[in-house]
């Protein structure tokens, strides 16, 4: 991922409120973008992140290595909060050369890809796996990270409207104007997905696509400044046009990280399994989820902000 890459909550939020119910696999999403249902699945996730997929092993059989980094830096505790791991990495003073590598890999995995909160527990099996760097590299991290990410994306808005309206009744409309929520996992994958399928985001400088061809696709994009909410509304509401699907290039099909993807995303008809679309007009400001009117909707600020209060916990 490019260093000059900010997270846009406004883009991700406007994508999430356009989710469609569908009859496809449970670990996939569909979004109503313009007149089309656009799929987000492990295929798109793999093309964007370059993380490998495959059969996940039974991690319950992984034992913590004696005198490994778990014992030497975290006292071999049965439970290790992510904040404790972060503190060890920031403190430094590593006894062995590869200790820094192993601890930093665990830190990046759980912060950048998994989006753990400070008090969430780091799975102990990861401390076993990291002692063998070749095994750590061979692990199907795409499948592991995608499972957490897609679950968070799919349920991010569950009950949010009801919660917002309840708090407005309790506190008053003028007091409770904003409802916030977090999403976890590799949140930048969803942002890059929006860039890839909505060309106008690049045309309107809401994301910059680098001229050179790079894979995975997350390397192609930059976002130096979060786009204004009114500009995003113009794209998502007034003149939405989207690509129906991401088609792997010959270069991507030959990449090692794509080998674990079993089904061909370029041949999939994303419109075929949508349950209902007639209830939502393509330019409907509410999207598939009904929402309060513009005066009640929980924006985080005026039109010079990105217009939402979703926080991506991963890929920071």
KAPE-V579779 format. One record per backbone hydrogen bond with DSSP energy under -1.0 kcal/mol. NH is the residue of the N-H (numbers start at 1). CO is the residue of the C=O. Records with the same first field share a line. If there is no record, write none. Layout:
# KAPE-V579779
NH: CO, CO
This chain:
# KAPE-V579779
5: 3
6: 223
12: 8
13: 9
14: 10
15: 11
16: 12
17: 13
18: 15
19: 16
20: 30
23: 273
28: 25
29: 40
31: 38
32: 18
33: 36
36: 33
38: 31
40: 29
45: 41
46: 42
47: 43
48: 44
49: 45
50: 46
59: 57
61: 58
62: 59
68: 65
72: 68
73: 69
74: 70
76: 70
77: 74
82: 120
83: 118
85: 81
86: 82
87: 83
88: 84
89: 85
90: 86
91: 87
92: 88
102: 98
103: 99
104: 100
105: 101
106: 102
107: 103
108: 104
109: 105
110: 106
111: 107
112: 108
113: 108
114: 109
116: 110
120: 117
122: 80
126: 123
127: 124
129: 125
130: 126
131: 128
132: 129
136: 132
137: 133
138: 134
139: 135
141: 139
142: 52
144: 140
145: 141
146: 142
147: 143
148: 144
149: 145
150: 146
151: 147
152: 148
153: 149
154: 150
155: 151
158: 155
160: 157
163: 159
164: 160
165: 161
166: 162
167: 163
168: 164
169: 165
170: 166
171: 167
172: 168
176: 172
181: 309
183: 311
185: 114
187: 185
189: 186
191: 187
192: 188
193: 189
194: 190
195: 191
196: 192
197: 193
198: 194
201: 198
202: 199
203: 199
204: 200
205: 202
206: 201
208: 222
210: 220
217: 47
218: 48
219: 216
220: 217
222: 208
223: 4
229: 305
230: 303
232: 228
233: 229
234: 230
235: 231
236: 232
237: 233
238: 233
239: 234
243: 197
253: 249
254: 250
255: 252
258: 255
259: 256
261: 258
267: 264
268: 265
272: 269
274: 271
275: 21
280: 277
284: 281
289: 17
296: 293
297: 293
299: 297
305: 302
311: 181
313: 183
315: 112
